[in-house]
Amino acid sequence: MIVPEFEIKDILKKYGLKTPYGKIVESAKEYDGKYPVVLKVSSKTITHKTEAGAVILDIKSPEELDRKIADLSQKFPGEDLYVEEMEPRGIEVIVGLVNDQSIGKVMMLGIGGFYAELIKDVTFKKLPIDKYDAEDMLEELKYSNIFNGYRNLRCNKEILKDLLLKISKLGMEMEFQQMDFNPIFLYEDRYVIIDSKMVIL
């Protein structure tokens, strides 16, 4: 079963993991955050929200948000709609967890962004990981130099390693089939988990 995204993000917050401010709404007047925003369908059945047309980016005003809420409510009747503050783009990574019946729980770290599926730059470690495993994962990526600065985008590798350790703890304490955090935006002083997916047994 797919866990709705707003439920996943509540779990992430309990583990000290950073996500954009957001809430379930039926109209723009219920949203009290900043603009621009992203509007998503928070569903137990939709696996790939973007491909299904269940995500609308860069909504700039309450009036536009109300129109988009009406559009998605008509397209996906009965589904919850989730509004989030739209974060500035940072260096993108993907973190995934898989609970494999033969080898146990495994973490994947990969370079994210537009070319992620093309370059397939990923590395794996069995859970739980420690700080040395986290360091190894960063170094094992072919394009790890991106963490040292790319097109004026910079990130803090210590923050990224701490993030991996927190996700490892989450993975060890929860029962799941698969989790995906994609993308995660990295900045010089913070990170934000933009999109998340969890499949439970």
N, C-alpha and C positions, 0 to 999 in steps of 0.2 A: 504494500500500500504506500502511496505517496503521501508524505506529510505536508500539509499546506505551508507555504513559505512564512506566513506571519507566525505560525507556531514554531517553526525552526528557529526563527530569529529571536523569539523569546528564550529558547533554550540556549542559544549562543550568548545572549546577554548574561545569563546566569553563570556562564563560564568566563566572564570578563572579556568576551570577544566583541569587537566593535562593528556595528552595523549602522546604516543610515537611519535617521529618525523617520518613523513611519507608523501608520495605523490603518485599520480597516475603516472604510467610510462608505456611506451611501450617497453623500453629497459633499460639495466643496466646503460648505459651512462647518462641517465636522473636522476639517483638517486645520491644524493650528501651527503648522511648520512653515518653513521658508519655501520660496519658489526660486527656480524651476523645480518641477517634481517629475517623478516617474509613476505611472499608473500600471499596476499588474493585476492579473487574475491570480488569486491565491487558491489553488485547487488541489483536490485529492486525486485527480485523474489526468491532468495535463502534465506531461513529462517535459516537453520542450516548449516553453512559453513563447519564446521569440518566434519560432517557426510557426506556431499556431496563431500568431497575431494577437497574443494575450498580453503584450507589453507595449506601452506607449511612452516614448521618451520626450523630455524637454517641453513639458506643459508649463506655460509661463504665467498663468493667471487663474483665479477662481472660476471665472466665466468659461475659460477653455477647459478647465478640469471638469466642470459640470457637463459640458458637451461630451467629453471623452468617457465619463462615467456612464452617460446614457448610451453611448455607442457600444461599450463593452458589456453593459448589462443586457442589451438586446442580443449581442452576439453570443454571450455566455450566460444565459438565464440561470438564476439560482446560485451562481458562484459568488464568493466574497471578492471584493475589490480592495486592493492594498495600495496606499499612496505612500511614497517615500521621497525625501529630499534627494535631489539629483546631485551627486558628488562630482567634483572636477576629476577629469581623467588623470590617473597616475600610471606608474609602471605596473603592468598587469601580470599577475600570476594565477595559477590554478592549483588548488589543493583538493585532493580527493581521498576518500577512505573506502575500502572494500573489505567486507567480511567474507573471506574465502574459506569454504568448508575444509579444504585440504591443508592450508598453511596458516589460517587465522586472519587476523586483522592487519591490513597493509595500508600505508600512507603513500600517496603519490604527490609529488611537487612538479609543476611544469611552468614553462613560460607561457603567459596568456597573450591576449590581444588578437588583432586581426589575423595574424599568420600562425596562430597556435596549432591549428589542425594541419597546416602545411609542414611546419618544421618539426612538430612532434618531439620537442625537447623536454623530456620527463625523466624523473628518477624515482625510485621506490625504496621504502624501508618498512620492515615489519614493526608493528607496534608492540610495546611502547617505545618511543624514541627518547633519547636524552640530548643534552646540549651538543655533544660531539656528533651524534647522528644528524642533528639539524645542520651543523656546520658542514658535514660531508654532503648533505643533500644540495646545499647551495653550490658547493664546489663541483659537484658532479654534472651540473647542467652545462651543456656546450656553450650556451649564451649567457653564462653567469656574469660576464662583464657588464651586462645591462644594469646590474645592481650598483655599479660604480658611477652611474650617471649616463643618461642617453637623451639627447635633444632637450637639454635643460631640465629633464626629469631626474630626480634623485630620490633615493630611499635609504633607510637606516637598516642595515642588515641585522643588527641586534634585535630590532623590533620584529623583523621577519622571523628570526629564530625563536623568539619568545612566542610568536603566533603559532608556529609549528608545534611547540611544546604544549600549548593550551589545547590545540586541536587533537593532539595525541591523547591528552587526558580525557577530553570529551569522548573520543573514540573508545577508550578503554572502559569507560563507565557506562556507556550506552549500548543497547543491542540494536543492530541495524543490518541492512543488507548492503547499502551503498549511501555515501554522502558525497556531494560535490559542492565546492565553494568556488564559483567561477562567474565573473572575475573577482579577484581581490585587488583593490587599488592600493599601491604602496606610495608613500610620500616620505619626505625627509624626517618628519616627526611623528608619523602615525600611519595607520592602515585602515581600510574599511572593507568589510565583506559585502560586496554589492549584491550578489545573487547566490542563493543557496538551494540545494535540493537534498531531500533525504527519502530513501526508500526503506521501509521496515518490513520485517518478515510477516 
